[in-house]
Amino acid sequence: MTDISPFSQPGRFWRGNLHTHSTLSDGALEPGQVADAYQQAGYDFFVLSEHFVELYDWPVADTRNLRSNQFTTILGAELHAPETTVGELWHILAAGLPVEFAPCGPEESGAELAQRAHDSGAFVAIAHPSWSQLTIEDGRAIKCAHAVEIYNHGCAIENDRGDGWYLMDQLLNEEHRLTAIATDDAHFRSGERDAFGGWIHVKAESLDSNEILQALKSGHFYSSQGPQIYELSINGNELTITTSPVDTISVMGGTSRNAVRNGKSITHATLDLGKLTEGWLLRAPSRWVRVVIIDAAGRRAWTNPIWLNEL
């Protein structure tokens, strides 16, 4: 039996948001007010990811003064450079930037900017692919990405383009080793409507910002809108999972097949991964799987991809 990361890692889960804005760019609240809002909502850390453009004087928000024993911050930004397939600016999340990260050069592409952030020590994620209408070619271009933003709460409630799995799954099928993050992208312009809707649970032994950042890079986290995952293991063709009460537990991979358990207030399931290889139209089994759980309110939690040939 193999216990799957992050559930097999030492430490505890810390709740955090990697994408939000303040008055340092186009948000409605001061940085301290944003930090207070997240701490009061039960979060352990956040990234103030301001728009890194000349209009806002290239901000990498120095939020170190907002840290305490109960709450920490990771320095970062939302990076922009030309241009995606549809001719718009790239939106690239970078958590763990140095405060002196240099402004974009006049000829710097999105891929080059992402690589420079990566090389500076940042955790790099492709932001809101559906809202940005990113293509598979766009996804391939950011070769250094650690993650794809598979749920963006602000986009979900404003224009129903909050889902990023369409791009993530295609990239996984091309062997890109990516993880999946859920975020808010909160601006607080309409109260808290765009806040506290999607987050990550990071497994680490302490709330030290460097330790959280390293756990992110190592994939020691899962994403959620509310449900929680407690344990996950694979033994041969059997995947076993323990969760908070949900109505659906489903495992899927890089084909149309899945294995599912439905019911009311389920907290445990053992699913047959062999079902992902069944069907007369199926030519090859998936090399990876991921799990989604869905509660009675329709809220989801998602694991990162599990590469079966690496177990």
SVG drawing of the C-alpha trace seen along z (x, -y; Angstrom):
<svg xmlns="http://www.w3.org/2000/svg" viewBox="-28 -54 45 59">
<polyline fill="none" stroke="black" stroke-width="0.4" points="0.0,0.0 1.3,-3.5 0.2,-6.5 -0.2,-9.4 1.3,-12.9 0.4,-15.3 -1.6,-13.0 1.5,-10.9 3.7,-14.0 4.6,-15.0 3.0,-18.1 -0.5,-19.6 -2.6,-21.3 -2.4,-25.1 -5.2,-26.9 -4.0,-29.6 -4.9,-31.7 -2.4,-32.5 -4.3,-35.1 -5.8,-38.3 -5.5,-42.1 -5.4,-45.3 -5.2,-49.1 -1.6,-48.5 -3.1,-47.6 -6.9,-47.3 -8.3,-46.0 -10.7,-48.0 -9.0,-47.3 -5.7,-48.3 -3.2,-45.4 -3.7,-45.2 -7.4,-45.0 -7.1,-42.2 -4.8,-40.3 -7.3,-40.8 -10.1,-39.6 -8.4,-36.4 -7.2,-35.8 -10.7,-36.3 -12.0,-33.9 -9.8,-31.1 -6.9,-31.3 -3.3,-30.7 -1.5,-32.5 -2.0,-34.4 -0.2,-36.0 -1.0,-39.6 -0.6,-39.1 -0.8,-42.6 -0.7,-43.3 3.0,-43.6 2.7,-46.4 4.0,-50.0 0.6,-51.5 0.9,-50.3 4.7,-51.0 5.7,-47.3 4.5,-46.2 5.8,-43.1 3.9,-43.8 6.2,-43.6 3.7,-42.0 6.3,-40.8 5.0,-43.3 1.6,-41.5 3.0,-38.2 2.4,-36.9 2.7,-33.6 -0.8,-32.7 -0.7,-34.1 2.0,-34.4 2.4,-35.8 4.4,-34.9 5.7,-37.7 4.5,-37.5 2.7,-39.1 0.5,-38.5 2.9,-39.0 1.9,-40.3 3.6,-40.3 2.6,-39.9 1.0,-37.8 -1.4,-34.9 -2.9,-33.2 -5.9,-35.5 -3.6,-38.6 -4.0,-39.5 -1.5,-39.9 -0.4,-36.8 -1.5,-36.4 1.0,-34.4 1.0,-33.9 4.4,-34.0 4.5,-33.2 7.9,-33.6 9.3,-36.5 12.1,-38.7 10.8,-42.2 13.3,-43.7 12.1,-41.6 12.9,-43.6 10.3,-45.1 9.5,-43.5 11.8,-44.3 10.2,-45.9 10.8,-42.7 10.2,-40.2 7.6,-37.5 5.3,-35.8 7.4,-32.6 10.6,-34.5 9.0,-36.4 7.7,-33.2 11.1,-31.6 12.8,-34.6 10.3,-34.4 11.0,-30.6 14.7,-31.2 14.3,-33.8 12.8,-31.1 9.1,-31.5 6.3,-29.0 4.8,-29.7 1.2,-29.1 -0.8,-29.7 -3.7,-31.9 -7.4,-31.6 -7.0,-29.8 -10.7,-29.8 -11.1,-33.5 -8.0,-34.2 -9.1,-31.8 -5.8,-30.0 -5.1,-27.3 -3.1,-24.2 -0.3,-26.0 -0.4,-28.7 -0.2,-26.0 2.8,-24.4 4.6,-27.8 5.0,-28.2 7.4,-25.3 8.6,-26.2 5.1,-26.3 4.6,-24.4 0.8,-24.6 -2.4,-25.6 -5.1,-27.6 -7.9,-25.0 -10.5,-27.1 -10.7,-30.9 -13.6,-32.0 -13.8,-35.6 -14.0,-34.4 -16.5,-31.8 -19.0,-34.2 -18.5,-37.0 -18.5,-35.3 -18.7,-31.5 -15.1,-31.0 -13.5,-29.9 -12.6,-26.3 -9.1,-25.4 -9.2,-21.7 -9.8,-21.6 -6.2,-22.9 -4.7,-21.1 -5.9,-17.6 -4.6,-18.1 -1.2,-19.2 -1.1,-16.1 -1.8,-13.9 1.3,-15.4 3.4,-14.4 3.6,-17.9 4.1,-17.4 1.8,-20.0 -0.2,-20.6 -3.6,-22.2 -4.4,-25.3 -7.8,-26.8 -7.8,-30.5 -10.0,-33.6 -8.6,-36.4 -10.4,-38.6 -10.6,-42.4 -13.3,-43.1 -15.0,-45.7 -18.4,-44.2 -17.8,-43.3 -16.6,-39.7 -18.5,-38.3 -15.3,-37.3 -13.4,-36.1 -13.2,-32.8 -14.4,-30.6 -11.4,-28.6 -8.2,-27.8 -5.4,-25.3 -4.5,-23.1 -0.7,-22.9 0.9,-20.1 3.9,-21.4 5.5,-21.0 5.3,-24.8 3.8,-28.0 7.2,-29.4 6.7,-31.1 9.8,-29.4 8.5,-26.0 5.1,-26.6 6.7,-27.7 8.8,-24.6 5.7,-22.5 4.0,-24.2 6.9,-23.4 6.9,-19.8 3.1,-19.4 2.3,-18.8 -1.2,-20.3 -4.7,-19.8 -7.4,-22.4 -10.9,-22.9 -14.1,-25.0 -15.0,-23.5 -14.8,-19.6 -11.7,-18.1 -9.6,-15.1 -8.0,-13.3 -6.3,-10.2 -5.5,-8.8 -3.7,-5.5 -3.4,-3.2 -2.9,0.6 -2.6,2.3 -5.8,1.3 -7.6,0.0 -7.7,-3.7 -8.9,-4.3 -9.9,-7.8 -11.3,-9.3 -13.0,-12.6 -15.4,-15.0 -19.1,-14.1 -19.7,-14.3 -22.2,-12.9 -19.7,-12.1 -16.2,-10.7 -14.8,-10.2 -11.4,-9.2 -10.6,-10.0 -7.6,-10.2 -6.6,-11.1 -9.5,-9.3 -13.3,-9.4 -13.4,-6.7 -13.9,-7.1 -14.7,-5.2 -17.3,-6.8 -19.0,-6.3 -22.3,-8.2 -24.5,-8.5 -25.4,-10.8 -22.7,-12.0 -20.1,-9.5 -16.8,-9.7 -14.9,-6.7 -14.6,-4.9 -12.5,-2.3 -12.5,-2.7 -11.4,-0.3 -8.8,-2.0 -9.3,0.9 -12.5,-0.8 -10.4,-3.5 -9.1,-1.0 -12.4,0.6 -14.5,-0.1 -14.3,1.1 -13.3,-2.3 -10.4,-2.7 -7.0,-2.2 -4.6,-3.0 -4.9,-3.4 -4.2,-6.7 -0.8,-7.3 -2.2,-9.5 -5.3,-9.9 -6.9,-12.6 -9.8,-12.6 -12.6,-15.1 -15.1,-15.0 -18.4,-16.9 -20.6,-17.8 -24.3,-18.2 -24.0,-22.0 -22.0,-21.2 -18.7,-22.4 -15.6,-20.5 -12.2,-19.5 -9.5,-18.2 -6.3,-16.2 -3.2,-16.9 -2.5,-14.4 -1.1,-11.1 1.4,-9.5 0.7,-5.8 4.1,-4.8 5.8,-6.6 4.1,-4.7"/>
</svg>
